[in-house]
Amino acid sequence: MKGFIEHTLTDSINIRSLLENFSLDKDLLNSEPEKTKIEYFNTGQIEIPRYVNEFWTSGQRKASSIHEVSYRACFKPQIPAFFINLFTDKDDFVYDPFSGRGTTIIEAGLCGRNIISNDINPLSKILSFPRFFIPDMKKLEKRLKEISLDRNLKSEIDLSMFYHVDTERELISLKSYLKEREVSQSEDNLDKWIRMVATNRLTGHSRGFFSVYTLPPNQAVSQESQVRINKKLEQKPEYRNTLEIILKKSKNLIKTLDKEQIKHLKLAGSKGIFLCKDAGKTKEIKSETVQLTVTSPPFLNIVHYSADNWLRCWFNSIDDKEIGKKITMARTVEEWSSVMGDVFRELYRITRKNGWVAFEVGEVRKGKINLDEYIVPIGIKSGFKCEAILINAQNFTKTSNIWGVKNNNYGTNSNRIIIFQKVP
C-alpha cells in the first residue's frame, strides 16, 4: 500500500485493517517506511485503537497554491485530502462545520466533490468563497486600475504604526470601494476575489503585505503592540503599492492550478452551501446528505479569534467584538464538551448512513489534556461508531507551540483525529 490509501469505496471499508497496514512510499520518505504503531484508549466500556504513523506529509502530495491564504489555527490540506480520497467518491458531499479559511472545502472542490461550508465567523466565507471562482488575470488587473484612489481619505482609527500614509489612503479607498459595491448589491465575484486577497494582505512579515514588518499574517497585533515592535526594530512603515500586491498575490494563488481544477472549483462553488451559523444548529442542511465531515473545532480558549482578526474585521466592516462573543471559546473541558455534544448531534442528523466524520483535535495545556479522549464518548453518545484515532507522527513546526505542545515532550503531534462512522 503506497502513498494515499487506494480503495474501492464500499459500505464496509475495513478502516482498522487499512490503517494497521498503512505505509508510505519509500521514495517519499527517502527511508524505509515505518510500521503503524497501535495503542489503545479505554473509554470504560470499549477499547478504541490509536494508530500512529506518518499518514500524510508535506512532500507526500504538494498542496495546491490556492490554499495559500493565512488563517490562525488552520490545518494542512493533506489532512482533508487523505480522508476525501479514502471515504468519498466524485459528487459526494464533503462538509466542514468549522470551516475557517476553507481548507477542507477547497480541497474537496479540487477533488470534484460537492461542498458544504459553515463557520460562525463571517470572515470564513470572505476568505473561502472567492477561491472557487478563479479570475482571469487581465480582467482582474483592469478592475484594479478602475478603482479610484482618494489621496485625501484617512482612517477613523489610528493605523499609522502599520501603514505608510499613502498606503493607508489606498487601503481606505479600497475599503470604501468594496463597501459601496456591497451596499449597492453590485459586488461580483471579481470584487469578492479582491476583498479576499486584500483581507489576507493587511499585515505580515514581508514586503508582500501592506504593512510594516509585524507578526505572521494569521494574527494581527494591537496598535500598542505594533508601536513596541516598531521601536524595538527601529522601523517605520514604508510605502506599499496595494493594488500591485493584490495582483502579485493573485498570480501566486493560481500558479499551480490547471484547467480541470479550475473547472472543478467553479462547479463546487456554484452548487455549494455556505453557512454562517452555530455548528449545532444547521437546519439548512438536509438530513442524511453528507458523506464526509473533516473538521477541527476551536480548542479550549487557545486561539483568540477576535483579537487575532480585529484588523480584518475592520477592513470588512465587521464587529469583531460581536463575533468574539459567538465563537466557542470554552475555558473548561466541561463547557467545551457540552458545545461539542450539540455539534455531534447535528452531525449525526446530516450524515448519510455509512458516512464518516474525521474530527481533528489536539493536545492542549502542555499535553495535560488530550481532547480525543473527550470527543470519543461524545461521538458515541450521539449515535456514531468510533472506528479509530489517528496520530500523525511527524516533526513539529514553530507554530505547533500555539497548541502548548512541544516535540519529544508532550507526544508525537498535535494532529489527533478521531474517525467516526454512522452505521445503519
C-alpha positions in Angstrom: 0.0 0.0 0.0 1.7 3.2 -1.1 1.1 6.9 -0.7 -2.6 7.7 -0.2 -4.6 4.6 0.6 -6.2 3.2 -2.6 -9.5 1.6 -2.2 -12.8 0.7 -3.8 -15.4 2.7 -1.8 -18.0 0.4 -0.3 -20.3 0.5 2.7 -17.9 -1.7 4.7 -14.4 -0.2 4.5 -12.3 -2.1 7.0 -10.6 1.1 8.2 -8.8 -0.6 11.0 -7.1 -3.1 8.7 -6.2 -0.3 6.3 -4.6 1.8 8.9 -2.8 -1.0 10.6 -1.1 -2.0 7.4 -0.6 1.5 6.0 2.8 2.5 4.7 4.2 5.4 2.7 6.2 5.1 -0.5 9.9 4.8 0.3 10.6 7.4 -2.4 8.6 10.0 -0.4 10.5 9.4 2.8 13.9 8.6 1.5 14.0 5.9 4.0 12.2 2.7 5.0 8.5 3.3 5.9 7.7 2.6 9.5 5.1 0.1 10.5 2.0 1.6 12.1 2.1 1.6 15.9 -1.1 0.7 17.7 -2.1 2.0 21.1 -5.5 1.7 22.8 -7.8 4.1 24.6 -10.2 2.6 27.0 -13.5 4.5 27.4 -14.5 2.4 30.3 -16.8 0.3 28.1 -14.8 -0.3 24.9 -11.2 0.0 23.6 -10.5 2.3 20.7 -7.3 1.7 18.8 -4.9 4.6 18.2 -2.8 4.3 15.1 0.4 6.2 15.0 2.3 6.7 11.7 3.2 9.4 9.2 -0.1 9.2 7.3 0.5 12.4 5.4 3.5 14.6 4.9 4.2 17.9 3.2 6.1 16.1 0.4 3.6 13.3 0.0 1.2 15.5 -2.0 2.2 19.0 -2.6 -0.7 21.2 -1.7 -2.3 23.4 -4.3 -1.2 27.1 -4.3 -4.9 28.1 -4.0 -4.7 27.1 -0.3 -2.1 29.7 0.5 -4.3 32.0 2.5 -3.2 32.5 6.1 -5.6 31.9 8.9 -4.9 31.2 12.6 -5.2 27.5 13.6 -5.8 26.1 10.2 -4.7 22.6 9.3 -2.8 21.3 6.3 -4.6 20.5 3.1 -3.1 17.0 3.2 -5.4 16.1 6.1 -8.7 16.5 4.3 -7.2 15.2 1.1 -6.3 12.0 2.9 -9.9 11.4 4.1 -11.6 12.6 0.9 -9.5 10.1 -1.0 -10.4 7.3 1.5 -14.0 7.9 2.2 -15.7 9.6 -0.8 -16.4 9.3 -4.5 -17.0 12.0 -7.1 -20.0 14.2 -6.4 -20.3 13.1 -2.7 -20.9 15.9 -0.2 -18.0 17.0 2.0 -18.7 19.2 5.0 -16.8 21.4 7.5 -18.8 22.9 10.4 -15.8 25.0 11.5 -14.6 26.0 8.0 -12.0 28.7 8.9 -10.1 29.6 5.8 -11.8 26.8 3.9 -9.1 24.1 3.7 -11.5 21.2 3.7 -14.0 22.6 1.2 -11.3 23.9 -1.2 -9.6 20.5 -1.2 -13.0 18.8 -1.8 -13.7 21.2 -4.7 -10.3 20.4 -6.2 -11.2 16.7 -6.0 -14.5 17.1 -7.7 -16.7 16.7 -4.6 -19.8 18.8 -3.6 -19.2 21.1 -0.6 -21.0 22.5 2.4 -19.2 25.1 4.5 -20.2 26.6 7.8 -18.4 29.0 10.2 -20.0 31.4 12.6 -17.2 33.9 11.7 -18.2 35.7 8.5 -14.5 36.1 7.7 -14.6 32.4 6.7 -16.8 32.9 3.7 -14.9 36.1 2.7 -11.7 34.0 2.6 -13.1 30.8 1.1 -16.0 31.6 -1.4 -14.0 33.7 -3.9 -11.4 30.9 -4.4 -14.0 28.8 -6.1 -14.2 31.3 -8.9 -10.7 31.9 -10.3 -10.5 35.2 -12.1 -8.9 36.0 -15.4 -5.8 37.9 -14.6 -6.3 40.5 -17.3 -9.8 41.2 -16.1 -8.5 41.4 -12.5 -5.8 43.9 -13.5 -8.3 46.0 -15.4 -10.7 46.1 -12.4 -7.9 47.1 -10.0 -7.0 50.0 -12.3 -10.6 51.2 -12.3 -10.7 51.6 -8.5 -10.4 55.3 -7.7 -7.7 56.1 -5.1 -8.6 59.2 -3.0 -5.4 60.6 -1.5 -7.4 62.7 1.0 -9.0 59.8 2.8 -8.0 58.9 6.4 -9.0 56.0 8.7 -11.3 56.6 11.6 -8.8 54.7 13.7 -5.1 55.1 14.1 -3.2 52.8 11.7 0.0 54.9 11.4 2.0 52.2 13.2 1.1 49.7 10.5 1.0 51.7 7.2 2.7 54.5 5.4 0.3 57.4 5.0 -0.1 56.8 1.2 -0.6 53.1 1.7 -3.3 53.8 4.3 -5.1 56.1 1.9 -5.1 53.4 -0.8 -6.4 50.9 1.7 -9.2 53.2 2.8 -10.1 53.8 -0.8 -10.2 50.1 -1.5 -12.3 49.5 1.7 -14.7 52.3 0.6 -15.0 50.9 -2.9 -15.8 47.4 -1.7 -18.3 48.7 0.8 -20.1 50.7 -1.8 -20.2 47.7 -4.2 -21.6 45.6 -1.4 -24.3 48.1 -0.3 -25.4 48.7 -3.9 -25.5 44.9 -4.4 -23.2 45.3 -7.4 -20.3 43.3 -5.8 -19.4 40.5 -8.2 -17.0 37.5 -7.9 -14.1 39.7 -9.1 -14.8 42.2 -6.3 -15.0 39.3 -3.8 -11.7 38.0 -5.0 -10.1 41.4 -4.5 -11.7 41.6 -1.0 -10.3 38.1 -0.1 -6.8 38.9 -1.3 -6.7 42.3 0.4 -8.0 40.9 3.6 -5.1 38.4 3.5 -2.5 41.0 2.8 -3.3 43.5 5.6 -0.4 42.7 7.9 2.5 40.4 7.7 6.3 39.9 7.9 7.5 40.6 4.4 7.2 43.2 1.6 4.4 41.1 0.1 2.0 42.7 2.7 0.6 46.2 3.0 2.1 46.8 6.5 5.5 47.3 8.0 7.1 44.2 9.4 4.9 42.6 12.1 3.7 39.2 13.2 2.8 36.5 10.7 -0.4 37.3 8.7 -2.6 34.8 10.6 -2.7 37.2 13.6 -2.9 40.9 14.0 -1.3 42.6 16.9 -2.8 45.5 18.7 -1.8 49.1 17.8 0.1 49.3 21.1 2.0 46.1 20.4 2.9 47.2 16.9 4.3 50.5 18.3 6.6 48.4 20.6 7.6 46.2 17.6 8.5 49.3 15.5 10.5 50.8 18.4 12.4 47.5 19.0 13.2 47.1 15.3 13.8 50.8 14.7 11.5 50.7 11.8 8.9 53.0 10.2 6.2 52.0 7.7 7.3 52.2 4.1 5.0 52.8 1.1 3.4 49.6 -0.3 1.5 49.7 -3.6 -1.7 47.9 -2.5 -3.0 47.2 -6.0 0.3 45.7 -7.2 0.5 43.5 -4.1 -3.1 42.2 -4.7 -2.2 41.4 -8.3 1.0 39.6 -7.4 -0.6 37.5 -4.6 -3.5 36.6 -7.0 -1.0 35.2 -9.5 0.7 33.2 -6.8 -2.6 31.8 -5.6 -3.5 30.3 -9.0 0.0 29.4 -10.2 -0.4 25.6 -9.8 -4.0 25.3 -10.9 -4.8 23.5 -14.1 -7.9 23.9 -16.3 -9.6 20.8 -14.8 -9.1 22.0 -11.2 -10.5 25.5 -12.1 -13.5 23.8 -13.6 -14.0 21.6 -10.5 -13.7 24.6 -8.2 -16.3 26.6 -10.2 -18.8 23.8 -10.2 -18.4 23.1 -6.5 -18.7 26.8 -5.6 -21.8 27.2 -7.8 -23.6 24.3 -6.2 -22.0 24.8 -2.7 -23.8 25.8 0.5 -22.0 28.5 2.6 -23.5 29.0 6.1 -22.6 31.3 8.9 -24.3 29.5 11.8 -23.9 27.9 15.1 -22.4 24.5 14.2 -25.0 22.8 16.4 -27.9 24.5 14.6 -27.7 24.0 10.8 -31.2 23.3 9.7 -30.4 24.4 6.2 -28.5 21.2 5.7 -30.8 18.3 4.8 -30.7 15.1 6.9 -28.5 12.3 5.7 -26.8 14.2 2.9 -23.2 14.4 4.0 -20.8 11.6 3.1 -17.8 13.0 5.0 -17.1 15.7 7.5 -13.5 16.8 8.1 -13.1 19.5 10.7 -11.2 21.0 13.6 -13.1 22.9 16.2 -11.9 25.8 18.4 -9.7 24.3 21.3 -10.3 25.4 24.9 -9.5 29.1 24.6 -6.2 28.5 22.8 -6.8 30.9 19.9 -8.3 34.3 20.4 -10.1 34.7 17.1 -11.5 38.2 17.8 -8.2 39.7 18.9 -6.3 38.0 16.0 -8.7 39.2 13.4 -9.6 42.7 14.6 -7.9 44.4 11.6 -9.5 42.0 9.1 -12.9 42.7 10.7 -12.3 46.5 10.5 -11.5 46.3 6.8 -14.7 44.3 6.1 -16.9 46.4 8.4 -17.5 43.5 10.8 -17.9 44.0 14.5 -15.1 41.9 15.9 -16.4 42.1 19.5 -19.7 40.7 18.4 -18.0 37.8 16.5 -15.8 37.1 19.5 -19.0 36.5 21.6 -20.3 34.0 19.2 -17.2 31.9 18.7 -16.8 28.9 21.0 -14.1 29.9 23.5 -14.8 27.5 26.3 -12.5 27.8 29.3 -13.1 24.3 30.8 -13.3 20.9 29.3 -16.9 20.5 30.6 -18.0 23.7 28.7 -16.2 22.6 25.6 -17.7 19.1 25.7 -21.2 20.5 26.1 -20.8 22.5 23.0 -19.3 19.6 21.1 -22.2 17.4 22.2 -24.6 19.8 20.3 -22.3 19.7 17.3 -22.2 15.9 17.2 -26.0 15.5 17.5 -26.3 17.7 14.4 -23.5 15.9 12.6 -25.3 12.6 13.2 -28.5 14.0 11.7 -26.9 15.3 8.5 -24.5 12.3 7.9 -25.5 9.6 5.4 -25.8 6.0 6.5 -22.2 4.6 6.3 -20.9 8.2 6.1 -17.9 9.4 8.0 -16.6 12.1 10.4 -12.9 12.9 10.8 -12.6 15.2 13.8 -9.2 16.7 14.5 -8.3 17.9 18.0 -5.1 18.4 19.8 -3.1 18.1 23.0 -3.6 21.3 25.0 -2.5 22.7 28.3 1.1 21.5 27.7 -0.1 18.0 26.9 -2.1 17.5 30.1 -5.4 17.3 28.2 -5.9 15.0 25.2 -9.2 16.2 23.7 -9.6 13.0 21.7 -10.4 11.2 24.9 -13.3 13.6 25.5 -14.6 13.5 21.9 -14.8 9.7 21.6 -17.6 9.3 24.2 -19.4 12.4 22.8 -19.5 10.9 19.3 -20.6 7.5 20.6 -23.3 9.0 22.7 -24.7 10.9 19.6 -25.0 7.6 17.7 -21.8 7.2 15.8 -19.4 4.2 15.9 -15.9 5.2 16.8 -13.6 3.3 14.4 -10.2 4.7 15.4 -7.9 7.5 16.4 -5.1 8.6 14.1 -2.0 10.3 15.4 0.2 11.7 12.6 3.8 11.2 13.7 5.9 14.0 12.2 8.2 16.8 13.3 6.7 19.9 14.7 6.9 23.3 13.0 7.3 26.5 15.1 3.5 27.2 15.1 2.9 23.9 17.0 3.8 25.8 20.1 0.4 27.6 19.7 -1.2 24.4 21.0 1.0 24.1 24.0 2.7 21.0 22.5 6.5 20.6 22.4 8.2 17.9 20.3 9.6 15.0 22.3 8.0 16.3 25.5 4.2 16.0 25.1 3.6 13.4 22.4 4.2 13.0 18.7 2.0 15.5 17.1 -1.0 17.8 17.6 -2.9 16.1 14.8 -5.1 13.7 16.7 -8.0 12.7 14.5 -10.9 10.7 15.7 -12.8 8.7 13.0 -16.5 8.0 13.4 -18.9 6.2 11.1 -22.7 6.3 11.0 -23.7 2.7 10.8 -27.2 1.6 10.0 
